[in-house]
Amino acid sequence: MERREAIRKSALALGGILAAPTILGILNGCQADPELTFDPKFFSEEEAWLIADLAEVILPQTDTPGAKAVGVPGYIDNMLAGYYSEKDQARFREGMEGFKNAVAETYDKPFYRLEPEAQLEITEKFHNEAVNAIREPGEGTPFILMMKELTITGFYTSEIGATEVLTYVTVPGAYLGCIPYDEVGKAWAF
């Protein structure tokens, strides 16, 4: 089974937990570019830096590389430019502007100039508000949750995310459905 086929089947098995544009991008082999060495297609340069810093807050560097190191900002730019509908792009951009404005009002400086603690604080505030909000059907996913989904998907579909963080098996072997987690040590990527 090829990787794309395995991802497609996994996504179907999960009942469409990921947004359709995200799945489409993965199936088409959308790759992440490292850092900001990409030429933004969807973002302005200022927006690209905001997205890069926000992605790094969502998945910071620890004993494994962070979102910036594996190229998540370029991945997000490619996904939005190539796979998201105009409506979803507009919602993302509108949410990003709201986020930038809230940061400017609260701290009187842009996100990238904030201390890491302040970046985390405002990101958590936006995330908690989005999770706790009661949304009407059809409103769509809030910006911060779209950002989180794209960041996590970009990270775990990168080479580093799949091989260094997850346990990667090029050709899966027999299905062993009942193995205690402590025996395998970490989640697997196929």
Secondary structure, 3 states (H helix, E strand, C coil): CCHHHHHHHHHHHCCCCCCHHHHHHHHCCCCCCCCCCCCCCCCCHHHHHHHHHHHHHHCCCCCCCCCCCCCHHHHHHHHHHHCCCHHHHHHHHHHHHHHHHHHHHHHCCCHHHCCHHHHHHHHHHHHHHHHHCCCCCCCCCCHHHHHHHHHHHHHHCCHHHHHHHCEECCCCCCCCCCCCHHHHCCCEEC
